[in-house]
Amino acid sequence: MPQEVFRAKGILWFSDSELRHIFQLSGPRYSLHADEWSTPPKNQLVFIGRKLNTSEISSHLNKCLV
């Protein structure tokens, strides 16, 4: 993550898992917790920071897509 991102959180859907993954980032620390879906699978992320370069973040995230 770029240094301008202070905090991030979201729900992640991985193609090789039937579970949803709850992602939390605070500074250099992060956690990833898996549990059952209660809604249709999707990816949803929120980034908190200063002067975020949304194009750069989108580019990095798009490289993760299957």
N, C-alpha and C positions, 0 to 999 in steps of 0.2 A: 504494500500500500504506500502511496506517496506520503511524505511527512506532513503534508497539509491536512490529512485525514486524522482527526483526533479520536473519533468514535465511529463505529459502523455496526449495524445489526441487520439481521434479516432471516428469511426462510429460503433454504436452498433445496433444489430438486436435482439429484444426480441420476443419470441414466442407468447406472448399474445398481441402484438401491430402490427398494420399495418404501423406504422410510423418508420422512421429511427431516431436514437437518437445520437446527436453530443455530445461527452464527452470531457471535458477539465479539467485537474488537474494542479494546480500550488501550490506546497507546500501543506498546509493543506486545501486549497480552491479548490472546484470543481464546475462545472456547467454541466447541462444536458439539452439540447434543442431538441425538437422534430420537425420534418418537414417531408414532403413527400419524398419518394424514387424517384430518377431520374435514378437509375441503379438497377440491380437485388440486392436483399437484401444480405448482408454479414456482418461479423464482421472484423474490421480492427483497430489495435491499435499500437501506437508508444510510447515507454517509453524512457525517457532521464534521465540519472543519472550516478553514479559512482559505479564501481564494482558490477554491477547488477547480481543477481543470477537468471539466466534465468529459471533454473529448478524450483525454488521456485515460480516465477511469473507464469509460465505455469501451475504448480500444482494448484495454487489458482484460475486461470482462468478456468481451466477444471472443477473445482467444481461448477462453475456457469452454465455449459452446461446442457441442458435438455436431 
